């Protein structure tokens, strides 16, 4: 079981009384807005959850694991997520005996 | 790289402008509800899978011996879970191609 956009929209429909189309659109736009900011080089800070940061990685040597051939891993920009204190504390308290 | 940042309230403002058929309050409450649902899922050990954005899961950190930095005394630290985010392909590709411009 995983939380998906469909369930997030369902919750907005139930709790806020948005109609299903509006709820779906809002969830879609929430993630699009974050993607858009990150694409523009803007990091995103969601208090109570965490920060989405950007890191520029330099080119480094790599290897094709199948053939062993050396090929450079090109320089790239990547997204990293740093959970906030509050989320970390809530997750740490998860004492589930079953693996997540 | 510059360190411009968008906060939750700026995200709410931006969405409210685009969704002008909804009230500001509705957009604000929606954003807070989405974030709370996501935090709750992770706090309950549930994964989050958002197509085109990425997935969140928990990674286990095994118990280890730590040290009290003041006294140097060894203290056992219990195992714990930490949230982990893996960007999805669309997010990875868009962010990466933005560097080339």
N, CA and C atoms of all chains as a GROMACS GRO file, in nm:
protein
  603
    1UNK      N    1   0.084  -0.121   0.000
    1UNK     CA    2   0.000   0.000   0.000
    1UNK      C    3   0.088   0.125   0.000
    2UNK      N    4   0.052   0.218  -0.084
    2UNK     CA    5   0.126   0.344  -0.087
    2UNK      C    6   0.027   0.459  -0.104
    3UNK      N    7   0.062   0.572  -0.049
    3UNK     CA    8  -0.019   0.693  -0.067
    3UNK      C    9   0.006   0.747  -0.208
    4UNK      N   10  -0.102   0.776  -0.282
    4UNK     CA   11  -0.089   0.825  -0.419
    4UNK      C   12  -0.168   0.955  -0.436
    5UNK      N   13  -0.156   1.015  -0.555
    5UNK     CA   14  -0.229   1.139  -0.583
    5UNK      C   15  -0.379   1.118  -0.571
    6UNK      N   16  -0.425   0.998  -0.611
    6UNK     CA   17  -0.569   0.969  -0.605
    6UNK      C   18  -0.621   0.977  -0.462
    7UNK      N   19  -0.543   0.922  -0.368
    7UNK     CA   20  -0.588   0.927  -0.228
    7UNK      C   21  -0.579   1.067  -0.169
    8UNK      N   22  -0.478   1.142  -0.210
    8UNK     CA   23  -0.466   1.280  -0.162
    8UNK      C   24  -0.587   1.361  -0.210
    9UNK      N   25  -0.625   1.340  -0.336
    9UNK     CA   26  -0.741   1.411  -0.391
    9UNK      C   27  -0.869   1.369  -0.320
   10UNK      N   28  -0.882   1.241  -0.291
   10UNK     CA   29  -0.999   1.189  -0.222
   10UNK      C   30  -1.017   1.257  -0.086
   11UNK      N   31  -0.904   1.278  -0.018
   11UNK     CA   32  -0.906   1.343   0.114
   11UNK      C   33  -0.955   1.489   0.103
   12UNK      N   34  -0.911   1.558  -0.004
   12UNK     CA   35  -0.954   1.698  -0.022
   12UNK      C   36  -1.103   1.703  -0.054
   13UNK      N   37  -1.148   1.602  -0.127
   13UNK     CA   38  -1.291   1.590  -0.159
   13UNK      C   39  -1.371   1.568  -0.030
   14UNK      N   40  -1.323   1.478   0.055
   14UNK     CA   41  -1.395   1.447   0.179
   14UNK      C   42  -1.389   1.559   0.282
   15UNK      N   43  -1.270   1.615   0.302
   15UNK     CA   44  -1.251   1.710   0.412
   15UNK      C   45  -1.288   1.854   0.376
   16UNK      N   46  -1.271   1.890   0.248
   16UNK     CA   47  -1.292   2.030   0.211
   16UNK      C   48  -1.416   2.051   0.127
   17UNK      N   49  -1.471   1.942   0.076
   17UNK     CA   50  -1.587   1.956  -0.009
   17UNK      C   51  -1.554   2.013  -0.147
   18UNK      N   52  -1.425   2.006  -0.186
   18UNK     CA   53  -1.394   2.040  -0.325
   18UNK      C   54  -1.458   1.930  -0.410
   19UNK      N   55  -1.499   1.962  -0.533
   19UNK     CA   56  -1.549   1.853  -0.615
   19UNK      C   57  -1.430   1.772  -0.665
   20UNK      N   58  -1.459   1.652  -0.719
   20UNK     CA   59  -1.350   1.558  -0.749
   20UNK      C   60  -1.251   1.615  -0.851
   21UNK      N   61  -1.305   1.689  -0.948
   21UNK     CA   62  -1.217   1.746  -1.052
   21UNK      C   63  -1.125   1.852  -0.992
   22UNK      N   64  -1.183   1.938  -0.907
   22UNK     CA   65  -1.102   2.042  -0.842
   22UNK      C   66  -0.995   1.982  -0.753
   23UNK      N   67  -1.034   1.878  -0.678
   23UNK     CA   68  -0.940   1.814  -0.585
   23UNK      C   69  -0.823   1.752  -0.662
   24UNK      N   70  -0.856   1.688  -0.774
   24UNK     CA   71  -0.754   1.623  -0.856
   24UNK      C   72  -0.659   1.728  -0.915
   25UNK      N   73  -0.718   1.838  -0.961
   25UNK     CA   74  -0.640   1.946  -1.021
   25UNK      C   75  -0.547   2.009  -0.918
   26UNK      N   76  -0.599   2.029  -0.796
   26UNK     CA   77  -0.518   2.092  -0.693
   26UNK      C   78  -0.397   2.006  -0.657
   27UNK      N   79  -0.420   1.875  -0.642
   27UNK     CA   80  -0.309   1.785  -0.608
   27UNK      C   81  -0.205   1.785  -0.719
   28UNK      N   82  -0.254   1.779  -0.844
   28UNK     CA   83  -0.163   1.780  -0.959
   28UNK      C   84  -0.080   1.910  -0.960
   29UNK      N   85  -0.147   2.022  -0.935
   29UNK     CA   86  -0.077   2.151  -0.940
   29UNK      C   87   0.017   2.172  -0.823
   30UNK      N   88  -0.014   2.112  -0.710
   30UNK     CA   89   0.074   2.120  -0.593
   30UNK      C   90   0.212   2.064  -0.630
   31UNK      N   91   0.212   1.944  -0.691
   31UNK     CA   92   0.341   1.883  -0.726
   31UNK      C   93   0.405   1.954  -0.845
   32UNK      N   94   0.322   2.002  -0.938
   32UNK     CA   95   0.376   2.073  -1.054
   32UNK      C   96   0.446   2.203  -1.010
   33UNK      N   97   0.389   2.271  -0.913
   33UNK     CA   98   0.447   2.396  -0.864
   33UNK      C   99   0.586   2.370  -0.802
   34UNK      N  100   0.597   2.259  -0.729
   34UNK     CA  101   0.726   2.224  -0.668
   34UNK      C  102   0.827   2.186  -0.778
   35UNK      N  103   0.782   2.104  -0.874
   35UNK     CA  104   0.870   2.067  -0.986
   35UNK      C  105   0.916   2.190  -1.061
   36UNK      N  106   0.824   2.283  -1.082
   36UNK     CA  107   0.854   2.404  -1.158
   36UNK      C  108   0.958   2.490  -1.087
   37UNK      N  109   0.942   2.505  -0.954
   37UNK     CA  110   1.039   2.583  -0.876
   37UNK      C  111   1.177   2.518  -0.888
   38UNK      N  112   1.182   2.386  -0.868
   38UNK     CA  113   1.311   2.316  -0.872
   38UNK      C  114   1.374   2.327  -1.011
   39UNK      N  115   1.291   2.322  -1.115
   39UNK     CA  116   1.340   2.335  -1.251
   39UNK      C  117   1.400   2.473  -1.275
   40UNK      N  118   1.349   2.573  -1.201
   40UNK     CA  119   1.402   2.709  -1.216
   40UNK      C  120   1.518   2.735  -1.121
   41UNK      N  121   1.565   2.632  -1.053
   41UNK     CA  122   1.679   2.649  -0.962
   41UNK      C  123   1.639   2.703  -0.826
   42UNK      N  124   1.510   2.694  -0.794
   42UNK     CA  125   1.461   2.745  -0.665
   42UNK      C  126   1.435   2.626  -0.572
   43UNK      N  127   1.496   2.627  -0.455
   43UNK     CA  128   1.469   2.517  -0.362
   43UNK      C  129   1.334   2.538  -0.294
   44UNK      N  130   1.278   2.432  -0.240
   44UNK     CA  131   1.143   2.439  -0.183
   44UNK      C  132   1.147   2.394  -0.038
   45UNK      N  133   1.094   2.481   0.051
   45UNK     CA  134   1.096   2.453   0.194
   45UNK      C  135   0.955   2.439   0.246
   46UNK      N  136   0.917   2.317   0.285
   46UNK     CA  137   0.783   2.294   0.338
   46UNK      C  138   0.795   2.268   0.487
   47UNK      N  139   0.763   2.369   0.567
   47UNK     CA  140   0.780   2.353   0.711
   47UNK      C  141   0.686   2.244   0.761
   48UNK      N  142   0.734   2.164   0.853
   48UNK     CA  143   0.658   2.050   0.904
   48UNK      C  144   0.682   1.925   0.823
   49UNK      N  145   0.749   1.941   0.707
   49UNK     CA  146   0.776   1.825   0.622
   49UNK      C  147   0.926   1.815   0.591
   50UNK      N  148   0.973   1.905   0.505
   50UNK     CA  149   1.116   1.902   0.474
   50UNK      C  150   1.151   1.995   0.360
   51UNK      N  151   1.278   1.995   0.323
   51UNK     CA  152   1.326   2.083   0.217
   51UNK      C  153   1.372   2.002   0.096
   52UNK      N  154   1.336   2.052  -0.022
   52UNK     CA  155   1.388   1.996  -0.147
   52UNK      C  156   1.498   2.088  -0.194
   53UNK      N  157   1.620   2.038  -0.196
   53UNK     CA  158   1.735   2.119  -0.235
   53UNK      C  159   1.789   2.073  -0.369
   54UNK      N  160   1.875   2.157  -0.428
   54UNK     CA  161   1.938   2.123  -0.555
   54UNK      C  162   2.089   2.113  -0.534
   55UNK      N  163   2.149   2.014  -0.598
   55UNK     CA  164   2.294   2.000  -0.590
   55UNK      C  165   2.350   1.983  -0.730
   56UNK      N  166   2.456   2.058  -0.758
   56UNK     CA  167   2.524   2.039  -0.886
   56UNK      C  168   2.639   1.943  -0.865
   57UNK      N  169   2.640   1.837  -0.945
   57UNK     CA  170   2.745   1.735  -0.933
   57UNK      C  171   2.840   1.750  -1.050
   58UNK      N  172   2.969   1.743  -1.021
   58UNK     CA  173   3.068   1.750  -1.129
   58UNK      C  174   3.078   1.616  -1.201
   59UNK      N  175   3.134   1.622  -1.322
   59UNK     CA  176   3.157   1.498  -1.394
   59UNK      C  177   3.251   1.408  -1.314
   60UNK      N  178   3.225   1.278  -1.314
   60UNK     CA  179   3.315   1.186  -1.243
   60UNK      C  180   3.327   1.057  -1.324
   61UNK      N  181   3.436   0.983  -1.300
   61UNK     CA  182   3.453   0.860  -1.378
   61UNK      C  183   3.352   0.755  -1.337
   62UNK      N  184   3.302   0.683  -1.434
   62UNK     CA  185   3.208   0.575  -1.405
   62UNK      C  186   3.246   0.453  -1.488
   63UNK      N  187   3.165   0.350  -1.476
   63UNK     CA  188   3.195   0.226  -1.546
   63UNK      C  189   3.064   0.161  -1.586
   64UNK      N  190   3.059   0.107  -1.704
   64UNK     CA  191   2.944   0.026  -1.742
   64UNK      C  192   2.954  -0.105  -1.664
   65UNK      N  193   2.858  -0.128  -1.574
   65UNK     CA  194   2.872  -0.247  -1.488
   65UNK      C  195   2.867  -0.378  -1.566
   66UNK      N  196   2.810  -0.377  -1.684
   66UNK     CA  197   2.801  -0.501  -1.764
   66UNK      C  198   2.933  -0.531  -1.835
   67UNK      N  199   2.986  -0.428  -1.902
   67UNK     CA  200   3.104  -0.451  -1.985
   67UNK      C  201   3.234  -0.412  -1.916
   68UNK      N  202   3.227  -0.335  -1.806
   68UNK     CA  203   3.347  -0.292  -1.737
   68UNK      C  204   3.412  -0.172  -1.805
   69UNK      N  205   3.352  -0.129  -1.915
   69UNK     CA  206   3.407  -0.018  -1.993
   69UNK      C  207   3.398   0.113  -1.913
   70UNK      N  208   3.505   0.192  -1.917
   70UNK     CA  209   3.504   0.320  -1.846
   70UNK      C  210   3.430   0.426  -1.926
   71UNK      N  211   3.330   0.488  -1.864
   71UNK     CA  212   3.260   0.598  -1.929
   71UNK      C  213   3.236   0.707  -1.826
   72UNK      N  214   3.260   0.832  -1.862
   72UNK     CA  215   3.240   0.939  -1.763
   72UNK      C  216   3.092   0.958  -1.730
   73UNK      N  217   3.061   0.982  -1.600
   73UNK     CA  218   2.927   1.022  -1.560
   73UNK      C  219   2.924   1.174  -1.572
   74UNK      N  220   2.841   1.223  -1.661
   74UNK     CA  221   2.844   1.366  -1.692
   74UNK      C  222   2.800   1.449  -1.572
   75UNK      N  223   2.840   1.577  -1.571
   75UNK     CA  224   2.797   1.667  -1.464
   75UNK      C  225   2.645   1.680  -1.470
   76UNK      N  226   2.582   1.693  -1.356
   76UNK     CA  227   2.436   1.698  -1.354
   76UNK      C  228   2.385   1.774  -1.233
   77UNK      N  229   2.260   1.813  -1.239
   77UNK     CA  230   2.193   1.876  -1.124
   77UNK      C  231   2.093   1.776  -1.068
   78UNK      N  232   2.095   1.755  -0.937
   78UNK     CA  233   2.004   1.657  -0.876
   78UNK      C  234   1.925   1.721  -0.762
   79UNK      N  235   1.809   1.660  -0.733
   79UNK     CA  236   1.724   1.704  -0.622
   79UNK      C  237   1.756   1.618  -0.501
   80UNK      N  238   1.775   1.682  -0.386
   80UNK     CA  239   1.789   1.605  -0.262
   80UNK      C  240   1.679   1.650  -0.167
   81UNK      N  241   1.634   1.557  -0.082
   81UNK     CA  242   1.530   1.589   0.015
   81UNK      C  243   1.587   1.576   0.155
   82UNK      N  244   1.566   1.680   0.235
   82UNK     CA  245   1.609   1.677   0.375
   82UNK      C  246   1.487   1.690   0.464
   83UNK      N  247   1.448   1.581   0.529
   83UNK     CA  248   1.330   1.587   0.616
   83UNK      C  249   1.354   1.686   0.731
   84UNK      N  250   1.250   1.755   0.770
   84UNK     CA  251   1.259   1.849   0.882
   84UNK      C  252   1.257   1.775   1.015
   85UNK      N  253   1.291   1.848   1.122
   85UNK     CA  254   1.297   1.789   1.256
   85UNK      C  255   1.167   1.720   1.294
   86UNK      N  256   1.055   1.789   1.261
   86UNK     CA  257   0.925   1.739   1.302
   86UNK      C  258   0.894   1.605   1.234
   87UNK      N  259   0.919   1.598   1.103
   87UNK     CA  260   0.893   1.474   1.030
   87UNK      C  261   0.987   1.363   1.078
   88UNK      N  262   1.114   1.399   1.099
   88UNK     CA  263   1.210   1.299   1.147
   88UNK      C  264   1.166   1.239   1.279
   89UNK      N  265   1.119   1.327   1.369
   89UNK     CA  266   1.075   1.280   1.501
   89UNK      C  267   0.954   1.189   1.488
   90UNK      N  268   0.860   1.226   1.399
   90UNK     CA  269   0.740   1.144   1.383
   90UNK      C  270   0.772   1.007   1.324
   91UNK      N  271   0.865   1.005   1.229
   91UNK     CA  272   0.902   0.880   1.163
   91UNK      C  273   0.984   0.791   1.256
   92UNK      N  274   1.072   0.854   1.333
   92UNK     CA  275   1.156   0.780   1.428
   92UNK      C  276   1.070   0.706   1.529
   93UNK      N  277   0.960   0.769   1.563
   93UNK     CA  278   0.870   0.710   1.661
   93UNK      C  279   0.795   0.590   1.604
   94UNK      N  280   0.806   0.573   1.472
   94UNK     CA  281   0.739   0.458   1.409
   94UNK      C  282   0.809   0.332   1.454
   95UNK      N  283   0.746   0.260   1.545
   95UNK     CA  284   0.812   0.143   1.603
   95UNK      C  285   0.757   0.017   1.540
   96UNK      N  286   0.707   0.029   1.417
   96UNK     CA  287   0.644  -0.083   1.349
   96UNK      C  288   0.732  -0.207   1.353
   97UNK      N  289   0.672  -0.321   1.391
   97UNK     CA  290   0.750  -0.444   1.395
   97UNK      C  291   0.770  -0.496   1.254
   98UNK      N  292   0.675  -0.463   1.166
   98UNK     CA  293   0.687  -0.507   1.026
   98UNK      C  294   0.770  -0.405   0.949
   99UNK      N  295   0.842  -0.450   0.850
   99UNK     CA  296   0.923  -0.361   0.767
   99UNK      C  297   0.831  -0.268   0.688
  100UNK      N  298   0.870  -0.141   0.672
  100UNK     CA  299   0.786  -0.052   0.592
  100UNK      C  300   0.797  -0.087   0.444
  101UNK      N  301   2.579   2.825  -0.734
  101UNK     CA  302   2.435   2.830  -0.764
  101UNK      C  303   2.364   2.920  -0.662
  102UNK      N  304   2.266   2.992  -0.708
  102UNK     CA  305   2.192   3.079  -0.616
  102UNK      C  306   2.107   2.995  -0.522
  103UNK      N  307   2.068   3.053  -0.411
  103UNK     CA  308   1.993   2.976  -0.312
  103UNK      C  309   1.856   3.037  -0.288
  104UNK      N  310   1.789   3.072  -0.397
  104UNK     CA  311   1.651   3.118  -0.384
  104UNK      C  312   1.567   3.004  -0.329
  105UNK      N  313   1.467   3.037  -0.252
  105UNK     CA  314   1.383   2.931  -0.196
  105UNK      C  315   1.237   2.972  -0.200
  106UNK      N  316   1.151   2.871  -0.214
  106UNK     CA  317   1.008   2.893  -0.207
  106UNK      C  318   0.959   2.826  -0.078
  107UNK      N  319   0.884   2.900   0.002
  107UNK     CA  320   0.832   2.845   0.127
  107UNK      C  321   0.689   2.795   0.105
  108UNK      N  322   0.637   2.731   0.210
  108UNK     CA  323   0.500   2.680   0.201
  108UNK      C  324   0.401   2.794   0.172
  109UNK      N  325   0.419   2.909   0.238
  109UNK     CA  326   0.323   3.018   0.216
  109UNK      C  327   0.334   3.075   0.074
  110UNK      N  328   0.456   3.076   0.019
  110UNK     CA  329   0.472   3.122  -0.119
  110UNK      C  330   0.411   3.021  -0.218
  111UNK      N  331   0.421   2.895  -0.183
  111UNK     CA  332   0.357   2.791  -0.265
  111UNK      C  333   0.204   2.808  -0.263
  112UNK      N  334   0.150   2.836  -0.145
  112UNK     CA  335   0.006   2.858  -0.133
  112UNK      C  336  -0.036   2.981  -0.216
  113UNK      N  337   0.041   3.089  -0.205
  113UNK     CA  338   0.012   3.211  -0.283
  113UNK      C  339   0.010   3.182  -0.433
  114UNK      N  340   0.112   3.110  -0.479
  114UNK     CA  341   0.124   3.081  -0.622
  114UNK      C  342   0.006   2.997  -0.670
  115UNK      N  343  -0.033   2.898  -0.591
  115UNK     CA  344  -0.145   2.812  -0.630
  115UNK      C  345  -0.277   2.889  -0.626
  116UNK      N  346  -0.292   2.974  -0.524
  116UNK     CA  347  -0.418   3.050  -0.511
  116UNK      C  348  -0.437   3.143  -0.630
  117UNK      N  349  -0.327   3.198  -0.682
  117UNK     CA  350  -0.336   3.287  -0.799
  117UNK      C  351  -0.382   3.212  -0.923
  118UNK      N  352  -0.330   3.088  -0.937
  118UNK     CA  353  -0.365   3.009  -1.054
  118UNK      C  354  -0.504   2.948  -1.043
  119UNK      N  355  -0.543   2.914  -0.921
  119UNK     CA  356  -0.674   2.850  -0.901
  119UNK      C  357  -0.772   2.955  -0.849
  120UNK      N  358  -0.798   3.055  -0.931
  120UNK     CA  359  -0.876   3.167  -0.877
  120UNK      C  360  -1.026   3.140  -0.868
  121UNK      N  361  -1.068   3.018  -0.907
  121UNK     CA  362  -1.208   2.980  -0.882
  121UNK      C  363  -1.224   2.924  -0.741
  122UNK      N  364  -1.111   2.902  -0.670
  122UNK     CA  365  -1.117   2.855  -0.531
  122UNK      C  366  -1.080   2.972  -0.439
  123UNK      N  367  -1.127   2.966  -0.315
  123UNK     CA  368  -1.091   3.072  -0.221
  123UNK      C  369  -0.949   3.047  -0.173
  124UNK      N  370  -0.886   3.154  -0.125
  124UNK     CA  371  -0.751   3.143  -0.070
  124UNK      C  372  -0.749   3.041   0.044
  125UNK      N  373  -0.850   3.051   0.130
  125UNK     CA  374  -0.862   2.959   0.246
  125UNK      C  375  -0.866   2.814   0.202
  126UNK      N  376  -0.941   2.785   0.095
  126UNK     CA  377  -0.950   2.648   0.045
  126UNK      C  378  -0.813   2.597  -0.002
  127UNK      N  379  -0.742   2.684  -0.075
  127UNK     CA  380  -0.610   2.645  -0.126
  127UNK      C  381  -0.513   2.625  -0.009
  128UNK      N  382  -0.519   2.716   0.086
  128UNK     CA  383  -0.431   2.707   0.203
  128UNK      C  384  -0.457   2.577   0.280
  129UNK      N  385  -0.583   2.549   0.304
  129UNK     CA  386  -0.618   2.429   0.379
  129UNK      C  387  -0.582   2.302   0.300
  130UNK      N  388  -0.600   2.310   0.168
  130UNK     CA  389  -0.566   2.194   0.083
  130UNK      C  390  -0.417   2.162   0.090
  131UNK      N  391  -0.334   2.266   0.078
  131UNK     CA  392  -0.188   2.244   0.082
  131UNK      C  393  -0.149   2.184   0.217
  132UNK      N  394  -0.205   2.240   0.324
  132UNK     CA  395  -0.173   2.189   0.457
  132UNK      C  396  -0.221   2.045   0.474
  133UNK      N  397  -0.338   2.015   0.416
  133UNK     CA  398  -0.392   1.879   0.424
  133UNK      C  399  -0.304   1.781   0.347
  134UNK      N  400  -0.259   1.821   0.228
  134UNK     CA  401  -0.172   1.734   0.148
  134UNK      C  402  -0.044   1.702   0.224
  135UNK      N  403   0.018   1.807   0.279
  135UNK     CA  404   0.145   1.788   0.350
  135UNK      C  405   0.124   1.700   0.475
  136UNK      N  406   0.014   1.726   0.546
  136UNK     CA  407  -0.012   1.646   0.666
  136UNK      C  408  -0.040   1.499   0.631
  137UNK      N  409  -0.112   1.476   0.521
  137UNK     CA  410  -0.138   1.338   0.477
  137UNK      C  411  -0.008   1.266   0.445
  138UNK      N  412   0.084   1.339   0.382
  138UNK     CA  413   0.211   1.278   0.345
  138UNK      C  414   0.294   1.246   0.470
  139UNK      N  415   0.297   1.340   0.565
  139UNK     CA  416   0.372   1.318   0.688
  139UNK      C  417   0.312   1.200   0.766
  140UNK      N  418   0.178   1.196   0.767
  140UNK     CA  419   0.110   1.090   0.840
  140UNK      C  420   0.138   0.952   0.779
  141UNK      N  421   0.140   0.947   0.646
  141UNK     CA  422   0.168   0.821   0.579
  141UNK      C  423   0.306   0.770   0.621
  142UNK      N  424   0.406   0.857   0.614
  142UNK     CA  425   0.542   0.816   0.650
  142UNK      C  426   0.552   0.780   0.798
  143UNK      N  427   0.484   0.857   0.882
  143UNK     CA  428   0.486   0.830   1.027
  143UNK      C  429   0.425   0.694   1.058
  144UNK      N  430   0.336   0.646   0.969
  144UNK     CA  431   0.275   0.516   0.987
  144UNK      C  432   0.346   0.405   0.910
  145UNK      N  433   0.461   0.439   0.854
  145UNK     CA  434   0.540   0.339   0.783
  145UNK      C  435   0.493   0.312   0.641
  146UNK      N  436   0.407   0.401   0.587
  146UNK     CA  437   0.354   0.381   0.452
  146UNK      C  438   0.439   0.458   0.350
  147UNK      N  439   0.457   0.401   0.233
  147UNK     CA  440   0.528   0.470   0.125
  147UNK      C  441   0.438   0.576   0.061
  148UNK      N  442   0.500   0.669  -0.013
  148UNK     CA  443   0.424   0.766  -0.093
  148UNK      C  444   0.477   0.753  -0.236
  149UNK      N  445   0.387   0.739  -0.332
  149UNK     CA  446   0.430   0.728  -0.472
  149UNK      C  447   0.356   0.830  -0.557
  150UNK      N  448   0.429   0.931  -0.603
  150UNK     CA  449   0.371   1.036  -0.686
  150UNK      C  450   0.434   1.028  -0.824
  151UNK      N  451   0.355   0.981  -0.921
  151UNK     CA  452   0.408   0.962  -1.056
  151UNK      C  453   0.457   1.095  -1.115
  152UNK      N  454   0.577   1.092  -1.170
  152UNK     CA  455   0.634   1.211  -1.231
  152UNK      C  456   0.704   1.302  -1.133
  153UNK      N  457   0.689   1.272  -1.005
  153UNK     CA  458   0.752   1.354  -0.901
  153UNK      C  459   0.856   1.272  -0.826
  154UNK      N  460   0.810   1.163  -0.766
  154UNK     CA  461   0.904   1.077  -0.695
  154UNK      C  462   0.836   0.996  -0.589
  155UNK      N  463   0.914   0.920  -0.515
  155UNK     CA  464   0.856   0.839  -0.409
  155UNK      C  465   0.930   0.862  -0.278
  156UNK      N  466   0.855   0.850  -0.170
  156UNK     CA  467   0.911   0.863  -0.036
  156UNK      C  468   0.896   0.727   0.032
  157UNK      N  469   0.999   0.688   0.102
  157UNK     CA  470   0.991   0.563   0.177
  157UNK      C  471   1.073   0.579   0.304
  158UNK      N  472   1.071   0.477   0.387
  158UNK     CA  473   1.151   0.482   0.509
  158UNK      C  474   1.274   0.394   0.491
  159UNK      N  475   1.386   0.446   0.534
  159UNK     CA  476   1.507   0.364   0.538
  159UNK      C  477   1.538   0.333   0.684
  160UNK      N  478   1.579   0.210   0.708
  160UNK     CA  479   1.611   0.171   0.845
  160UNK      C  480   1.757   0.201   0.877
  161UNK      N  481   1.779   0.258   0.993
  161UNK     CA  482   1.916   0.278   1.043
  161UNK      C  483   1.936   0.180   1.158
  162UNK      N  484   2.027   0.086   1.144
  162UNK     CA  485   2.044  -0.016   1.248
  162UNK      C  486   2.098   0.046   1.378
  163UNK      N  487   2.080  -0.024   1.492
  163UNK     CA  488   2.133   0.028   1.618
  163UNK      C  489   2.286   0.038   1.610
  164UNK      N  490   2.342   0.135   1.678
  164UNK     CA  491   2.488   0.148   1.676
  164UNK      C  492   2.536   0.207   1.808
  165UNK      N  493   2.664   0.200   1.830
  165UNK     CA  494   2.720   0.265   1.948
  165UNK      C  495   2.755   0.408   1.912
  166UNK      N  496   2.706   0.500   1.993
  166UNK     CA  497   2.741   0.640   1.973
  166UNK      C  498   2.830   0.684   2.087
  167UNK      N  499   2.859   0.812   2.088
  167UNK     CA  500   2.945   0.865   2.193
  167UNK      C  501   2.890   0.998   2.241
  168UNK      N  502   2.888   1.018   2.368
  168UNK     CA  503   2.854   1.149   2.423
  168UNK      C  504   2.972   1.242   2.394
  169UNK      N  505   2.951   1.343   2.310
  169UNK     CA  506   3.064   1.426   2.268
  169UNK      C  507   3.129   1.501   2.385
  170UNK      N  508   3.055   1.524   2.490
  170UNK     CA  509   3.111   1.597   2.606
  170UNK      C  510   3.202   1.508   2.689
  171UNK      N  511   3.152   1.388   2.722
  171UNK     CA  512   3.225   1.303   2.816
  171UNK      C  513   3.306   1.194   2.745
  172UNK      N  514   3.279   1.170   2.618
  172UNK     CA  515   3.349   1.064   2.546
  172UNK      C  516   3.294   0.926   2.579
  173UNK      N  517   3.193   0.922   2.662
  173UNK     CA  518   3.134   0.796   2.705
  173UNK      C  519   3.058   0.729   2.589
  174UNK      N  520   3.071   0.600   2.574
  174UNK     CA  521   2.999   0.525   2.471
  174UNK      C  522   2.854   0.506   2.514
  175UNK      N  523   2.759   0.535   2.422
  175UNK     CA  524   2.617   0.514   2.453
  175UNK      C  525   2.553   0.437   2.339
  176UNK      N  526   2.477   0.333   2.371
  176UNK     CA  527   2.411   0.258   2.265
  176UNK      C  528   2.295   0.340   2.207
  177UNK      N  529   2.290   0.351   2.072
  177UNK     CA  530   2.179   0.422   2.006
  177UNK      C  531   2.089   0.317   1.942
  178UNK      N  532   1.959   0.323   1.968
  178UNK     CA  533   1.868   0.223   1.912
  178UNK      C  534   1.853   0.243   1.760
  179UNK      N  535   1.808   0.143   1.691
  179UNK     CA  536   1.781   0.156   1.549
  179UNK      C  537   1.665   0.251   1.527
  180UNK      N  538   1.657   0.309   1.409
  180UNK     CA  539   1.546   0.401   1.380
  180UNK      C  540   1.518   0.404   1.230
  181UNK      N  541   1.406   0.468   1.196
  181UNK     CA  542   1.371   0.488   1.055
  181UNK      C  543   1.390   0.633   1.017
  182UNK      N  544   1.436   0.656   0.895
  182UNK     CA  545   1.449   0.793   0.845
  182UNK      C  546   1.377   0.803   0.709
  183UNK      N  547   1.313   0.918   0.682
  183UNK     CA  548   1.246   0.935   0.552
  183UNK      C  549   1.348   0.945   0.439
  184UNK      N  550   1.312   0.888   0.325
  184UNK     CA  551   1.401   0.893   0.208
  184UNK      C  552   1.320   0.930   0.085
  185UNK      N  553   1.373   1.020   0.002
  185UNK     CA  554   1.304   1.061  -0.121
  185UNK      C  555   1.384   1.018  -0.242
  186UNK      N  556   1.316   0.956  -0.338
  186UNK     CA  557   1.380   0.922  -0.465
  186UNK      C  558   1.307   0.997  -0.574
  187UNK      N  559   1.372   1.095  -0.638
  187UNK     CA  560   1.304   1.172  -0.743
  187UNK      C  561   1.263   1.081  -0.858
  188UNK      N  562   1.147   1.109  -0.917
  188UNK     CA  563   1.100   1.034  -1.032
  188UNK      C  564   1.168   1.083  -1.160
  189UNK      N  565   1.148   1.009  -1.267
  189UNK     CA  566   1.219   1.038  -1.391
  189UNK      C  567   1.190   1.178  -1.445
  190UNK      N  568   1.062   1.217  -1.445
  190UNK     CA  569   1.030   1.348  -1.501
  190UNK      C  570   1.099   1.461  -1.422
  191UNK      N  571   1.096   1.451  -1.289
  191UNK     CA  572   1.160   1.552  -1.206
  191UNK      C  573   1.311   1.553  -1.228
  192UNK      N  574   1.370   1.434  -1.232
  192UNK     CA  575   1.516   1.423  -1.254
  192UNK      C  576   1.555   1.488  -1.386
  193UNK      N  577   1.481   1.452  -1.491
  193UNK     CA  578   1.516   1.501  -1.625
  193UNK      C  579   1.497   1.652  -1.636
  194UNK      N  580   1.387   1.702  -1.580
  194UNK     CA  581   1.361   1.846  -1.592
  194UNK      C  582   1.464   1.926  -1.515
  195UNK      N  583   1.496   1.883  -1.394
  195UNK     CA  584   1.593   1.955  -1.311
  195UNK      C  585   1.730   1.951  -1.375
  196UNK      N  586   1.764   1.835  -1.429
  196UNK     CA  587   1.896   1.820  -1.489
  196UNK      C  588   1.909   1.903  -1.617
  197UNK      N  589   1.804   1.905  -1.698
  197UNK     CA  590   1.815   1.980  -1.823
  197UNK      C  591   1.816   2.130  -1.794
  198UNK      N  592   1.766   2.171  -1.677
  198UNK     CA  593   1.767   2.314  -1.644
  198UNK      C  594   1.909   2.363  -1.619
  199UNK      N  595   2.000   2.272  -1.586
  199UNK     CA  596   2.137   2.312  -1.559
  199UNK      C  597   2.208   2.353  -1.687
  200UNK      N  598   2.166   2.293  -1.799
  200UNK     CA  599   2.236   2.316  -1.925
  200UNK      C  600   2.204   2.451  -1.985
  201UNK      N  601   2.100   2.517  -1.932
  201UNK     CA  602   2.063   2.645  -1.992
  201UNK      C  603   2.137   2.762  -1.928
   0.00000   0.00000   0.00000
